Amino acid sequence: MILIVAAFGLGYGLGFKGGKKWDGYRITRVVDGDTLGVLDLRTGRDWRMRLWGIDAPEAKECGAKESKQELEKIIGGMNPKISILGIDGFGRLVARLWSDNDEVVKTIVADGWARVDISTESVYEDLKPSLDDIGEMRRLEDKAKVAKSGMWGEVCVGK
């Protein structure tokens, strides 16, 4: 597992791989509610980074704009920690992300702007959430539904 610290838009992160330090990744943009653009500061390569274990509305779906804005709000101005888990079937990095001590995917699910997703065909089995993580995220999703938060509320209901 690789642990990297990155800053949204302007800072540089530090990471370690194989005992060697490098500058890590910089988040360059929020693509949608579950995908980020990142720059590998060692190689200069642009990557898409898929957030682990969730699915947010796609561009033409109800709640897409709001989900993207929520992710921007959560990580904006912070120095999120990034743990790269691997690469999915579409060549995207799959990662867990923490802002302060809160895991970003759990925050966005609790706010109602993403759903738990364990069935993504493009994600290899070893990159999918554990049963404990799924259970916790499902409870957060259920609370958001009951509270009619995010896409479970007036924004998208009946559309």
C-alpha positions in Angstrom: 0.0 0.0 0.0 1.3 3.5 -0.8 0.5 6.4 1.4 0.7 9.8 -0.1 -0.2 13.3 1.1 -1.5 15.6 -1.6 -2.9 19.1 -1.6 -5.9 20.2 -3.7 -4.9 22.3 -6.6 -1.7 23.9 -5.3 0.4 21.9 -2.8 2.7 19.0 -3.2 2.4 15.7 -1.4 5.1 13.5 0.0 5.1 9.8 -0.4 7.2 6.8 0.2 7.4 3.7 -1.9 10.0 1.0 -1.4 11.6 3.1 1.3 12.3 5.9 -1.1 10.8 9.4 -0.7 9.2 11.2 -3.7 7.0 14.2 -4.1 3.8 12.1 -4.6 0.6 13.3 -6.3 -1.1 16.6 -6.7 -4.9 16.7 -7.1 -5.5 18.9 -10.1 -9.3 18.7 -10.5 -12.5 17.1 -9.4 -14.0 15.2 -12.4 -17.2 14.2 -10.7 -18.3 13.0 -7.3 -16.1 9.9 -7.3 -13.2 10.7 -9.6 -10.3 13.1 -9.4 -7.6 14.2 -11.8 -4.1 13.9 -10.2 -0.6 14.6 -11.4 2.2 12.1 -10.5 4.9 14.6 -9.5 7.7 12.0 -10.2 6.8 11.3 -13.8 4.6 14.2 -14.8 1.8 11.8 -15.8 -1.8 12.8 -15.4 -4.0 10.1 -13.9 -7.7 9.7 -13.2 -8.2 8.6 -9.6 -11.4 6.7 -8.7 -12.5 6.9 -5.1 -12.8 3.4 -3.6 -16.1 1.8 -2.8 -18.6 4.5 -4.0 -20.5 5.5 -7.1 -21.6 9.1 -7.6 -24.1 10.3 -10.2 -22.7 10.6 -13.7 -22.7 13.8 -15.7 -26.2 13.6 -17.0 -27.8 12.1 -13.9 -29.6 14.0 -11.2 -27.3 15.1 -8.5 -24.1 15.0 -10.6 -23.4 18.7 -10.3 -24.1 18.7 -6.6 -22.0 15.6 -6.0 -19.0 17.1 -7.7 -19.4 20.3 -5.7 -19.6 18.3 -2.5 -16.4 16.5 -3.3 -14.7 19.9 -4.1 -16.0 21.3 -0.8 -14.7 18.2 1.2 -11.2 18.3 -0.2 -10.8 22.0 -1.1 -8.1 23.7 0.8 -7.1 20.6 2.7 -4.1 18.3 2.5 -5.8 15.0 2.0 -3.9 11.8 2.6 -4.1 9.4 -0.3 -3.7 5.6 -0.2 -3.3 4.1 -3.7 -4.8 0.6 -3.7 -4.1 -0.3 -7.3 -5.4 0.3 -10.9 -8.8 -0.6 -12.1 -9.8 -2.2 -15.5 -10.1 1.3 -17.1 -6.5 2.3 -16.1 -7.6 4.6 -13.2 -5.9 4.7 -9.9 -8.2 3.3 -7.2 -7.6 5.2 -3.9 -8.8 5.9 -0.4 -8.7 9.5 0.6 -8.8 11.2 4.0 -9.4 14.8 4.8 -8.3 15.5 8.3 -9.2 12.2 10.0 -12.4 11.6 8.0 -12.4 9.2 5.1 -13.8 11.2 2.1 -16.0 8.4 0.7 -17.7 8.0 4.0 -18.4 11.7 4.2 -19.8 12.0 0.7 -22.0 8.9 1.3 -23.2 10.2 4.7 -24.1 13.5 2.9 -26.2 11.7 0.4 -24.1 12.5 -2.8 -22.8 9.0 -3.5 -24.0 5.4 -3.0 -22.0 2.4 -1.8 -20.7 0.5 -4.8 -19.2 -3.0 -4.5 -20.3 -4.3 -7.8 -18.2 -2.2 -10.2 -17.0 -4.6 -12.9 -14.0 -2.4 -13.6 -12.7 -2.9 -10.1 -10.8 -6.0 -9.3 -11.9 -8.1 -6.3 -8.8 -7.2 -4.2 -9.6 -3.5 -4.6 -13.2 -3.8 -3.3 -14.2 -2.7 0.2 -14.1 -5.2 3.1 -17.4 -6.5 4.6 -16.7 -4.2 7.6 -16.3 -1.1 5.4 -19.4 -2.1 3.3 -21.5 -2.4 6.5 -20.4 1.0 7.8 -20.9 2.7 4.5 -24.3 1.0 4.0 -25.4 2.4 7.5 -24.3 5.9 6.4 -26.2 5.5 3.1 -29.3 4.3 4.9 -29.2 7.3 7.3 -28.8 9.7 4.3 -31.9 8.1 2.7 -34.0 8.4 5.8 -32.9 12.0 6.3 -33.6 12.7 2.6 -30.1 14.1 2.3 -28.3 14.9 -1.0 -29.6 12.9 -4.0 -32.1 11.1 -1.8 -33.9 14.4 -1.1 -35.9 16.9 -3.1 -33.1 17.5 -5.6 -33.6 14.1 -7.2 -36.7 12.4 -5.8 -39.2 11.8 -8.5 -36.9 12.7 -11.4 
